[in-house]
Amino acid sequence: MPTALIADNDPGVRALLTELARRSGFEVNAVADGEAARAELRAGGVDLLVCDLDMPQLSGQQLIDWLAVRGDAPAVVVVSGYIDGAIQQALARVDCVRTILRKPFDIMAFVVLLRAMVAEFRVAVPQPATPAVGDSPVAVVAVDGREQGGELGASTSA
């Protein structure tokens, strides 16, 4: 399951974004400031950062600037009540920034975005190889105290 980090200093917004990400298929961690977000990102394992720009300790813009110089930055969705043209242009130049949403934003559009990202992350994760024809799983079935091999789901006669 992909992991999302929600970084927003507003407890109500943070709780809402956390619940929406969880319901969309993410494992979620949430923090209230940019410095805590940076610590989580340093620990690794974050696939998506949903980040407010106006946070204490370290702003969202400073956090994104820090991520931009790293080679392993997760995808970033910026959510903020204040995004002017200069900020939008600066964020658009950062490769890891996927989407910029101005608060208040359409909750359903956010959920659609999250679900699309979950699907994208699932495709990126290597899936186990599908058995080739004739390589079907084998079950061992005890018949009259003896083990017998057979295809999973196939009936065996006693």
C-alpha positions in Angstrom: 0.0 0.0 0.0 1.5 3.4 -0.9 2.2 5.9 1.9 1.1 9.5 2.0 2.4 12.1 4.4 -0.1 14.9 5.2 1.6 18.2 6.3 -0.8 20.9 7.4 -0.8 23.0 10.5 -4.6 23.3 10.7 -5.8 20.3 12.7 -9.2 20.2 11.0 -7.8 20.3 7.5 -5.1 17.8 8.5 -7.7 15.4 9.8 -9.9 15.7 6.7 -7.0 15.2 4.3 -5.7 12.2 6.3 -9.1 10.5 6.2 -9.6 11.2 2.5 -6.1 9.8 1.7 -6.8 6.7 3.9 -10.1 6.1 2.2 -8.4 6.5 -1.2 -6.0 3.6 -0.4 -3.0 5.2 1.2 -1.3 4.4 4.5 -1.2 7.8 6.1 1.1 9.7 8.4 0.2 13.3 9.4 2.3 16.1 10.8 1.6 19.7 11.8 4.7 21.5 10.6 7.4 21.5 7.9 10.2 20.3 10.2 8.3 17.2 11.3 7.5 16.6 7.6 11.2 16.8 6.8 12.0 14.3 9.5 9.4 11.9 8.1 10.7 12.3 4.6 14.3 11.7 5.7 13.2 8.4 7.3 11.9 7.4 3.8 9.0 5.3 2.6 6.8 8.3 1.6 5.2 8.0 -1.9 3.1 11.1 -1.7 3.4 14.4 0.2 0.3 16.5 0.6 1.7 19.8 1.8 0.3 23.2 2.9 2.6 26.1 2.2 1.9 28.1 5.4 3.3 26.0 8.2 5.4 26.8 11.3 9.0 25.7 11.8 9.7 25.2 8.1 7.3 26.5 5.4 5.9 24.2 2.8 7.8 26.2 0.2 11.0 25.7 2.1 10.2 22.0 2.4 9.6 21.7 -1.3 12.8 23.5 -2.1 14.7 21.1 0.1 13.0 18.1 -1.7 13.9 19.6 -5.1 17.6 19.1 -4.5 17.1 15.5 -3.4 17.1 12.7 -5.9 14.4 10.7 -4.1 11.6 13.2 -3.7 8.1 11.8 -3.5 5.2 13.1 -5.6 3.9 16.4 -4.1 0.4 17.8 -4.0 0.4 21.4 -2.7 -2.7 22.6 -0.9 -2.8 26.2 0.2 -5.1 29.1 0.8 -2.6 31.6 -0.6 -1.0 30.9 -4.0 -0.1 33.9 -6.1 1.3 33.8 -9.6 4.9 33.9 -8.5 4.5 31.0 -6.1 2.6 29.0 -8.7 5.3 29.6 -11.3 8.1 28.6 -8.8 6.2 25.4 -7.8 5.5 24.5 -11.4 9.3 24.4 -12.0 9.8 21.7 -9.3 9.7 18.2 -10.9 8.2 16.5 -7.9 5.2 18.9 -7.6 2.3 17.1 -9.4 -0.6 19.3 -8.5 -1.3 22.7 -6.9 -4.8 23.1 -5.2 -6.0 26.4 -3.8 -8.0 26.1 -0.6 -10.9 25.7 -0.4 -10.9 23.0 -3.1 -13.4 20.5 -4.4 -13.1 17.5 -2.1 -14.3 15.0 -4.8 -11.7 16.3 -7.2 -9.1 15.7 -4.5 -10.4 12.1 -3.9 -10.3 11.4 -7.7 -6.7 12.7 -7.8 -5.7 10.5 -4.8 -7.3 7.4 -6.3 -5.5 8.0 -9.6 -2.2 8.3 -7.7 -2.9 5.1 -5.8 -3.5 3.3 -9.1 -0.3 4.8 -10.5 1.8 3.7 -7.5 0.3 0.2 -7.6 1.4 -0.1 -11.3 4.9 1.0 -10.4 5.3 -1.7 -7.7 6.5 -5.0 -9.2 3.7 -7.5 -9.1 4.4 -11.2 -8.6 4.7 -13.2 -11.9 1.5 -14.8 -13.1 1.9 -18.6 -13.4 2.1 -19.8 -17.0 -0.4 -22.3 -18.4 0.3 -25.6 -16.8 2.0 -23.9 -13.8 -1.1 -23.7 -11.7 -0.8 -23.8 -7.9 -0.7 -27.2 -6.5 -2.5 -28.3 -3.3 -1.6 -31.3 -1.2 -4.8 -33.1 -0.2 -4.8 -36.0 2.3 -7.0 -38.9 1.0 -7.1 -42.0 3.1 -4.1 -40.8 5.1 -1.9 -40.4 2.0 -0.9 -37.1 0.5 -2.0 -36.6 -3.1 -1.0 -33.7 -5.4 -3.5 -31.9 -7.6 -4.4 -28.5 -9.0 -5.9 -26.1 -6.5 -9.6 -26.3 -6.7 -9.6 -29.6 -8.6 -11.5 -32.5 -7.1 -9.8 -35.7 -6.1 -11.5 -39.0 -6.1 -10.9 -41.3 -3.1 
